[in-house]
Amino acid sequence: MLVVPCALTPSERAFVMGLGGGVERPRIRVLDRAWLDNKLAASFVRDDLREAARDYGAELAFLAGGTDDIDQRVGALGRRIDRLDLHWSIDVAYRNGVVVKTRRPKHPRAHQGSPIYFTVRSHLKDADPGLTAAVQRVVGFGTAEELVFPASVIQELSVHGPEWLQIDGESTEVRMSRLSPAPGEGQKVELVFLDSSGGTWSGDARPGRISPQ
């Protein structure tokens, strides 16, 4: 367990998480600036958490007021959730018996003020050949298709960031989708073919735009 009074960069975090490699690899956890800030902030939000607990208890009561009660109680919980962190919030939905939590940044620099890191380790040796080929296409060539890793190939899934956002996933399916809009999408580009000496091949140049595909 490494405690540091700063926010580690992705490369620094990768270095620390990669230490102690081998068959008996130890479990590594990094507690950086975001974790320390949240510990400090906890003393200021205890009263809010108590109110949130009371609001949550109301969810278990009979909704005598119908949809008006739903609006009021869900809204109360949402406002409490928004006050838990300066940079991030969670949008909650209930779909087909499953609670869906979506992490939402409160501002464009949330990833800098309170970075969140995802660690996914998979074992593709015995995976479906189609999945292995898809991983090679997406990772090797940057294709825009969605990758779906079934729980059977996931060895580790964890999220590191503010303490109240952290999860450790077991028996979890992982989906990796294209960022939309992708950075640079729609920008003008020019494709130029060069010969072995670095000159333009037959003067050929192809103007176009960056496509999400």
GIJO-V594475 format. One record per residue. N is the residue number from 1. PSI is psi in whole degrees, 0 to 359 (999 if undefined). BURIAL is + if it has 24 or more other C-alpha atoms within 12 Angstrom, else -. Layout:
((N & PSI & BURIAL) (N & PSI & BURIAL))
This chain:
((1 & 119 & -) (2 & 124 & -) (3 & 123 & -) (4 & 143 & -) (5 & 41 & -) (6 & 168 & -) (7 & 116 & +) (8 & 144 & +) (9 & 161 & -) (10 & 321 & -) (11 & 322 & -) (12 & 317 & -) (13 & 319 & +) (14 & 320 & -) (15 & 313 & -) (16 & 315 & -) (17 & 340 & +) (18 & 357 & -) (19 & 155 & -) (20 & 37 & -) (21 & 158 & -) (22 & 180 & -) (23 & 316 & -) (24 & 56 & -) (25 & 128 & -) (26 & 156 & -) (27 & 126 & -) (28 & 136 & -) (29 & 136 & +) (30 & 127 & +) (31 & 102 & +) (32 & 203 & +) (33 & 318 & +) (34 & 318 & +) (35 & 317 & +) (36 & 318 & -) (37 & 319 & +) (38 & 325 & +) (39 & 319 & -) (40 & 319 & -) (41 & 339 & -) (42 & 326 & -) (43 & 340 & -) (44 & 347 & -) (45 & 7 & -) (46 & 317 & -) (47 & 321 & -) (48 & 322 & -) (49 & 323 & +) (50 & 318 & -) (51 & 321 & -) (52 & 321 & +) (53 & 320 & -) (54 & 320 & -) (55 & 318 & +) (56 & 321 & -) (57 & 326 & -) (58 & 333 & -) (59 & 334 & -) (60 & 350 & -) (61 & 164 & -) (62 & 130 & -) (63 & 76 & -) (64 & 332 & -) (65 & 7 & -) (66 & 219 & -) (67 & 334 & -) (68 & 321 & -) (69 & 322 & -) (70 & 312 & -) (71 & 315 & -) (72 & 315 & -) (73 & 320 & +) (74 & 321 & +) (75 & 319 & -) (76 & 316 & +) (77 & 319 & +) (78 & 319 & -) (79 & 323 & -) (80 & 318 & +) (81 & 318 & +) (82 & 336 & +) (83 & 1 & +) (84 & 335 & +) (85 & 145 & +) (86 & 334 & +) (87 & 331 & +) (88 & 154 & +) (89 & 176 & +) (90 & 126 & +) (91 & 128 & -) (92 & 135 & -) (93 & 153 & -) (94 & 112 & -) (95 & 119 & -) (96 & 44 & -) (97 & 7 & -) (98 & 134 & -) (99 & 121 & -) (100 & 122 & -) (101 & 124 & -) (102 & 120 & -) (103 & 133 & +) (104 & 125 & -) (105 & 142 & -) (106 & 341 & -) (107 & 164 & -) (108 & 340 & -) (109 & 20 & -) (110 & 323 & -) (111 & 342 & +) (112 & 319 & -) (113 & 328 & +) (114 & 80 & +) (115 & 146 & +) (116 & 129 & +) (117 & 137 & +) (118 & 132 & -) (119 & 120 & +) (120 & 122 & +) (121 & 132 & -) (122 & 161 & +) (123 & 104 & -) (124 & 1 & -) (125 & 317 & -) (126 & 16 & -) (127 & 167 & -) (128 & 134 & -) (129 & 328 & -) (130 & 322 & -) (131 & 317 & +) (132 & 318 & -) (133 & 321 & -) (134 & 320 & +) (135 & 318 & +) (136 & 322 & -) (137 & 314 & -) (138 & 313 & -) (139 & 320 & -) (140 & 327 & -) (141 & 355 & -) (142 & 31 & -) (143 & 160 & -) (144 & 7 & -) (145 & 158 & -) (146 & 139 & -) (147 & 131 & +) (148 & 114 & +) (149 & 113 & +) (150 & 158 & -) (151 & 333 & -) (152 & 339 & -) (153 & 358 & +) (154 & 119 & +) (155 & 326 & -) (156 & 136 & +) (157 & 117 & +) (158 & 153 & +) (159 & 126 & -) (160 & 132 & +) (161 & 216 & +) (162 & 139 & +) (163 & 322 & +) (164 & 352 & +) (165 & 349 & +) (166 & 142 & -) (167 & 157 & -) (168 & 112 & -) (169 & 133 & -) (170 & 140 & -) (171 & 51 & -) (172 & 134 & -) (173 & 141 & -) (174 & 129 & +) (175 & 132 & -) (176 & 115 & -) (177 & 160 & -) (178 & 137 & -) (179 & 127 & -) (180 & 126 & -) (181 & 145 & -) (182 & 148 & -) (183 & 129 & -) (184 & 358 & -) (185 & 131 & -) (186 & 352 & -) (187 & 151 & -) (188 & 138 & -) (189 & 165 & -) (190 & 125 & -) (191 & 119 & -) (192 & 132 & -) (193 & 127 & -) (194 & 147 & -) (195 & 185 & -) (196 & 336 & -) (197 & 0 & -) (198 & 1 & -) (199 & 162 & -) (200 & 128 & -) (201 & 113 & -) (202 & 24 & -) (203 & 21 & -) (204 & 126 & -) (205 & 135 & -) (206 & 106 & -) (207 & 155 & -) (208 & 194 & -) (209 & 154 & -) (210 & 126 & -) (211 & 148 & -) (212 & 347 & -) (213 & 999 & -))
